[in-house]
Amino acid sequence: MLKIEVMATGEMTALLLRVGFGHLGCTRDDHPYVVPMHYAYDGQEFYFLTTEGTKTEFIAANHEVCFQVEEITDPSCWRSVMLIGNAKKITQPDEAERAMQLISERNPTLTPALNKTESGAWHRPNNIAIYRVEPSAIYGRKTAIETA
């Protein structure tokens, strides 16, 4: 039988440092919005790079976000961490430079944040936005095989 266990703090930190890709969740006017995203985690704070658009509009309306990171070996063997906190847009050049260094170390191509978005004749400009999230809560779960 499959058993779900709570992850220890060290296990959650290790997963967040190791993976580098997850799902950002935000809400505005009671509507959820979840997107896949690369990130960097320095053991205390969480950073992500995006271009201005739906995500940044949602975050401007409601700074509280969640980020879910998972590592799946197969359906019976997985680990998942979710952190919750307020996303703050980085505007100071020195902090932006540090965040970009962390982010580009994890994702050198900066994709999919830097992309060409087109919908018919409409083209979205790539105005970069960098965010920092100091987690107010971190939760982790993992599977374990229960022996009889």
N, C-alpha and C positions, 0 to 999 in steps of 0.2 A: 504494500500500500504506500502511496505517496504521502509524505508528510511535509508540511510547510513550516519553516522555522524562521525566527527573527535573526537577522544578521547582526553580528557584533560591530561596534563602531569601526574597528580596524579593517574589517572585511568590507564595509561600505566605502570607506575612504579608498582602499585599494582598488575597488571596482571603478569608482569615479575617476581615479588617476589613470587607470589602465584603458578604459574603453574610448572615451573621446567623442561619442556620438549618442544621441538620445532623442527625446521628444519634448518640446517646449509646449506647455499648456497655459493659456491665458483666457480671460473672459472679459466681455464688455456687454452691458445691457442684457445680462442673463444669457448670453450666447457664448458657448465655449469655442475655442479655436486651438487646435493642436497641430504642430508641424515638426517634421524631423529636422535636426539641427546638430552641427558640430559644436563642441564647447571645449573650454580649458578649465581645469580645476587645480588650484594651487594648494589644496589641503584645507583651505579656510573659505575661500571665495570662489565663485563660479563666474566665468566670463563667456560671452558669446558675441559674435559678429553677425550682422544681418544688413540688409538694405531696407530703407524706409518703405513702408507699405502697410499691409493689413496687420502684421505682428506689432509694428511700432505704434500704430493707431490704437490697437487693443491695450498695449502696455501703457500708453499715455493716459488712457481712460481708467485703468485699474493696474496699479504697479505690482500687485501680488501675482506671482507666477508659480508654476510648478515645473519641474524638469524630471523626467523619468529616464533612467538608463538601465539597460538590461544586457545580460550575457546569457545566451541560450545555446546549450550543447545539443539538446533534444527535448521533446515535450515533457520528459520526466526529470530533466536536469537543467535548471536555470537559476539565475540570480537577478534580482531587480531592486533598484534603489530609486526612491523618489525624494526630492528635496523641494521645500517650499520657502519662498522668501520674496522680498521686494526687489524688482529690477530697477536699477538706477542707470540712466544713460550717462556714459562717461563723456565729460566735456573738457577736462583738464588735459593738456598735451602730454605731461609726464605720465599720468595714469593711463592715457590712451596708448602711449608707446609701450608701456609695460604689458598692458592687456594684449596688444597686437603681437608682441613677442611671444607671449604664452600661447595665444591662439594659433599663430603661424607655426610654432613648434609642433603642435598637435595636428594641424591641417595646413600643410605648406601651400596647397593650391587655393585655399580659402573658398572652395566650392562647397555647397551650392550657393553660398552667400553672394559671391560675385558671379553674376550671370547676366544673360540677356533675356528679359521678360517681354514677350510680345503677345498681343491678343488682337488679331486683325491688324488694323492700321495703328493701334495704340502701342507705344513703347514706354516702359517704365524706366526712369533714370536710376542709376545705381548710386544713390546717396547713402553712404555707409553710416551705420549706427552701431556703437559698441556699448554693451551693457555689462554691469557687474551685479551679481546677486549674492548677498550675504545670507546664507540659509538660516531661517528661523526654526526649521525642523528638517530632519533627515530620517527617513524610514527605509528599512531594507528587509527583504524576505528572500528565502532561498528554499529549494527543495532538498529533501533528504529521503532516502529509501528506508522505510521502516522495516526492520526485520522482526519476524514472528518469534 
